[in-house]
Amino acid sequence: MKAARATAMARLNPRLWDWTWGRAWEQQDSARSTRAPLELRLELTDARSVRVGSAPVAITCLEGELLVTCEGDLEDHVVVRGETYVTRRRGHHVVSALRPSRARVARR
């Protein structure tokens, strides 16, 4: 259901499709190996996907307001400036901007 929602959003915003399903994270291969955080800048309705393996991932809102959708989770999570959401599940997590935002994604 949530994947269908992300696909529907992608049809409305073509830039979303370019970044969904982990491309932002995949572009940071060297950062992943050193566990360096990834900083995301999101405009209104932009979204990025993060694939979570065995290690938990912390998603911190530095500016704005984010909506975090987790594969297999029945609830979406709103993260506002200064808050951190720590993943509890493996799989895809989609970080969407409810307003222009900056976020930091880091492994714990």
N, C-alpha and C positions, 0 to 999 in steps of 0.2 A: 504494500500500500504506500509506504513512504518513498520507495524507489519510484513508483508511478508518479507521486507528487513532485519529486525532483525532476523527473523527465518532463512533466507538464510545465514546470517552471522554466526548464531549459528551452522549451519551445517558445515561451514568451520572451526569454532573454537569451539570445544565442551565445553571449559571452559565458553564460553559466555552463553550457555544454562543453566548452573548451577546457574548463577546469574541473569538471566533476570526475569522480571515481579515481582520485588520488594523484592527478597529474601535478598539482602543486607540491605534493610531498615527494613524488618521484623525481622531480627536478632538483631536489636537494639531497641526492644520494650521498654526497660527501658529508653533509650535515647529519644525515641519519646515522652514519657509521660512527661519528664522534658524539652523537647525542646532543648536538647543538640545537637550540630552539629555532623554529621556523616562524617568521613574522608574516602575517597576512594583512593586506589592506583591502577592505571590502567596501564597495559602493552599495547604495541601496539596492536590495534584491540580489546582490551577488552571492555566490555560494562556492565553497571549496569542499572537497571530500578528503578525508583522512582515513587511511586504513590502519586499524589498530591490531597489532599482533599480540604477543604474550605480555608485553609490558604495558602498564597503564599509561595513558596520555593525559596531560593537563592542558586544558584550553582556557586561557586567561584573556578576558576582555580588557584591553588597554584603553579603548575609546569606543563610544557608541553603545550598541546593544546587539547581541547575537542570539540566534536560535540554533540550538544544537539538536540534531536528529540522529538517533543511534539505531543501527540495524538491530532488530529484535526487541527493541524497547517500545512499550506502548505509549510512553509519554515523551513529549519534546521538552527541552530544557531552555529557559531564557536565562542568558548570562549578561549582566549589565557591567558597566565600567567598574573595575576593581575586583570583580568576582572571578573565581576559577571553578571550572567544572572538570572533575577527574572521571575519566571513562571507567566503567566497571565491566564492560563487555568487549569482546573481540569483534572485529568486522568493520564495516564502513560506518563512518560518522560524517554527517554533512553539517558544515558550519555556514549558516546563512546570516546576512546582515539585515536587521530590521531598520537600521539607519546607517549612514556611513560610519564604518568602524575599523579598528585595528585590533588584531588578536595575536597572541603568541601561543604556538603549539609546541609542547615539549614533552619528551618522554620522562617518566618519573623513575 
